[in-house]
Amino acid sequence: MCGIVAYIGDELAGPILFDTLKRLEYRGYDSAGVAIKSDEKIEVFKSVGRIADLEKVYTGLGCPGDCMGIGHTRWATHGKPSDKNAHPHTSGEIAIVHNGIIENYLDLRDLLMEMGYEFLSETDSEVLAHLIHFYYKGDLFEAVCKALERVEGSYAIAVLAASSPYLVCARKDSPLVLGKGENAIYVASDVPALLPYTKDVIRMRDGEISRVYADRVEMMDLAGMPQPIQMERITWDADAAERGGYPHFMLKEIHEQPRAIRETVAGRISEIDGDVRLDLGMSDEELEALERVVIIACGTSYHAGLLAKYLFARAAGLPVDVEVASEFQQLQVRPRTLLLGITQSGETADTLLALKKAKTCGLPSLAITNVVGSTVTELVGSTIYTRCGPEIGVAATKTFTAQLVALILLSIRLGRARGHLTPDQARKMLIELTRLPGLVQRVLEKRETLREIAETYAGAGCYFFIGRDYLYPISLEGALKMKEIAYIPSEGYAGGELKHGPLALITEKTPVVALATCGKKIQSNIKEVRARGADVIALATEGDPDIGKVASVVIELPETRPVFSAVLATVAVQLMAYYTANKLGLPIDKPRNLAKCVTVE
Ligand code: F6R
């Protein structure tokens, strides 16, 4: 996904822009560019490929007055990856970087062409540069306001003019953060890019536009009305956004799961009451009156939603519909429905749009997200935050297990409010929950065994993951991880469904990972695939007397309640996918064609 940065201050802009752009690489990109104001002129450098390629074409180092600039990493949406389509886009003395989609760009483009503007790119963003140029009569802020009034769609922008002493930034439905340094302001799409420079940040809100000077920010709405500025102190250190000694962010983040789980649970449970403290913005009576939950999510977050289907039914007697956000049509309005959006980034366009659509029914709504102040939090009534710190690897790992934990907490709260769980039943679940980080740690300690198995099968042309019950969503998640980082075609299947078609794909060349900690039924599915010659790697509960008789290899996971064993199995399949991709020498943290945060439909 595109990333934006900007800088204004006393230092040379170029190196700071490159450094902050590199810190946004995890969002995925195909080209990059910077525009630097130098001696009342704007110099633009662009390149397809990595930031390192851009640095090679950058010749501006050391220009006097080079202390203001904007930069961009582009993930193509309108127009293929090319130097021309890369940002910044310019019009006269104006340069802009944009993240988002200008929906009415074709109309605006026609209009601007009639006025004589020449378009050099195929992007929707270039219209913004020309539109701002059209309105620019010496007051950049006013010109940007006027231009944005004409624009339909989403944007986070940073704008530079050769004759303007300040930068302009604006946001609507796309994240933008300003960081305050010593006589310097740093701008980025995301906080981790800013952490080496400052921990004091201002998250711009939708509809805000700012005049950014080195020593101050003036925040307004599009009508020019001053808006309050909320400075936030980031408590993660810069190290939290670095690899911390691991070869990849993904491996680091897999190992951070005990802490992420501990922090997601911290302060939220009361063993004495046998209950959970969550601010859901609804009374117990309202929770009791609920008749169903509709969950909207994408990708890995969707898999978390699928697990909630089993969990909420059992713990709270609540039926759950789980919807893939991009396929969400229209909610059948049924009162007493709770809407739940799950999105680690809080910015996934499909999820946000589906939630917006669903919300028109006036239902109570909740979100589970990892990003404080992200757009989803503005859409819903209340938010449950997972507390993982930033996740940099494109493949979701710690945010997924923390989502599962947040859902377990929510299920207990719902179960207690609805009288479906007794305090004693809830207490037992909570005690087990507090053991979970330690159990995850024990799975992490099996990394060498998992690595050896992964490396043995790294040459497979196709993988299967099978599971039942709580482990069915985890089989989907295991297959997704194997696909996205190891590029191995993989299927996640409910064990019982194999015989309804996919068994035809099973041969002696198809390794099957059987998630076997929930019940014995999976053993007959293991026998089915063994009979077709497949090797079966079973993830089973320690001491299971039977599994060794049916599986080719057994990895023992600590004994726990079934729903918690889903978390343990997740960690094991994450490690398998990781070591497979590592053996194949693939770019694990930035898999091809993928972006960390998908802010387009
Ligand atoms: C897979 C992965 C994606 C995301 C999906 C939704 O590892 O990370 O499938 O889960 O793009 O992202 P969020 O949770 O940010 O809405």
Residues whose N, C-alpha, C, O or C-beta is under 5 A from the ligand:
A	BS01	F6R	C298 G299 T300 S301 I342 T343 Q344 S345 G346 T348 V394 A395 A396 K596
